[in-house]
């Protein structure tokens, strides 16, 4: 059986997964980066984090949604943009609280 690889480079998925793992570990160590935010900002950041980290872990596993808008939201470039924005928020909060 022959399986064709997708057009995305492997290093892109691996890099996104490593960044997501580092963010998840960092937030386990310092949860106050998000929990100290006001509720009106905390909920959108949590939703963005679930989207970004979930999509980053889905890609290397080869999981995809059937609906086009969900597939678009969980594949690059949308998922990488979400991961980048979430990473910047966490880094800014870490520098701000340091």
C-alpha positions as CSV (number, residue, x, y, z in Angstrom):
1,X,0.0,0.0,0.0
2,X,1.3,3.4,-1.0
3,X,0.6,6.4,1.2
4,X,1.1,9.9,-0.2
5,X,2.4,12.5,2.2
6,X,0.7,15.9,2.5
7,X,2.3,19.0,1.1
8,X,3.2,20.4,4.5
9,X,6.8,20.1,5.7
10,X,7.4,17.7,8.6
11,X,9.5,20.3,10.4
12,X,6.6,22.7,10.5
13,X,4.3,20.3,12.4
14,X,7.1,19.2,14.6
15,X,8.1,22.8,15.5
16,X,4.5,23.7,16.2
17,X,4.1,20.6,18.5
18,X,7.3,21.5,20.4
19,X,6.3,25.1,20.9
20,X,2.8,23.9,22.1
21,X,4.5,21.4,24.5
22,X,6.8,24.1,25.9
23,X,3.8,26.4,26.4
24,X,1.7,23.7,28.1
25,X,4.6,22.9,30.4
26,X,5.3,26.5,31.1
27,X,1.6,27.1,32.0
28,X,1.6,24.1,34.3
29,X,4.6,25.6,36.1
30,X,3.3,29.2,36.2
31,X,-0.5,29.1,35.9
32,X,-0.7,32.7,37.2
33,X,0.3,33.9,33.7
34,X,-3.3,33.4,32.7
35,X,-5.2,33.0,36.0
36,X,-4.1,36.5,37.1
37,X,-5.8,38.2,34.2
38,X,-9.2,39.8,34.5
39,X,-12.0,37.5,33.5
40,X,-13.0,39.5,30.4
41,X,-9.5,38.9,29.0
42,X,-8.9,35.4,30.5
43,X,-11.7,33.6,28.7
44,X,-10.7,34.7,25.2
45,X,-7.1,33.8,26.0
46,X,-8.2,30.4,27.2
47,X,-10.2,29.8,24.1
48,X,-7.3,30.9,21.9
49,X,-4.9,28.6,23.9
50,X,-7.2,25.6,23.5
51,X,-7.5,26.3,19.8
52,X,-3.7,26.9,19.3
53,X,-2.4,24.0,21.4
54,X,-5.1,21.5,20.2
55,X,-4.4,22.3,16.6
56,X,-0.6,22.0,17.1
57,X,-1.0,18.5,18.6
58,X,-3.6,17.4,16.0
59,X,-1.3,18.1,12.9
60,X,1.4,15.6,13.6
61,X,-1.2,12.9,14.3
62,X,-2.7,13.5,10.9
63,X,-6.1,14.3,12.3
64,X,-8.4,16.5,10.3
65,X,-12.0,17.7,10.6
66,X,-14.5,17.0,7.8
67,X,-16.1,20.4,7.8
68,X,-14.2,22.9,5.7
69,X,-14.2,25.8,8.2
70,X,-13.0,23.6,11.1
71,X,-10.3,22.1,8.8
72,X,-9.2,25.6,7.9
73,X,-9.1,26.7,11.5
74,X,-6.9,23.7,12.6
75,X,-4.4,23.7,9.7
76,X,-1.7,26.2,8.7
77,X,-1.7,29.1,8.3
78,X,-4.6,29.8,10.7
79,X,-3.4,27.4,13.4
80,X,0.2,28.7,13.3
81,X,-1.1,32.3,13.6
82,X,-3.2,31.3,16.6
83,X,-0.1,29.5,18.1
84,X,2.0,32.6,17.5
85,X,-0.5,35.0,19.0
86,X,-0.9,32.8,22.1
87,X,2.9,32.4,22.5
88,X,3.3,36.2,22.4
89,X,0.6,36.7,25.0
90,X,2.2,34.2,27.3
91,X,5.7,35.6,26.8
92,X,4.5,39.2,27.4
93,X,2.7,38.1,30.5
94,X,5.8,36.3,31.8
95,X,8.0,39.4,31.2
96,X,5.3,41.7,32.7
97,X,5.0,39.6,35.9
98,X,8.7,38.9,36.3
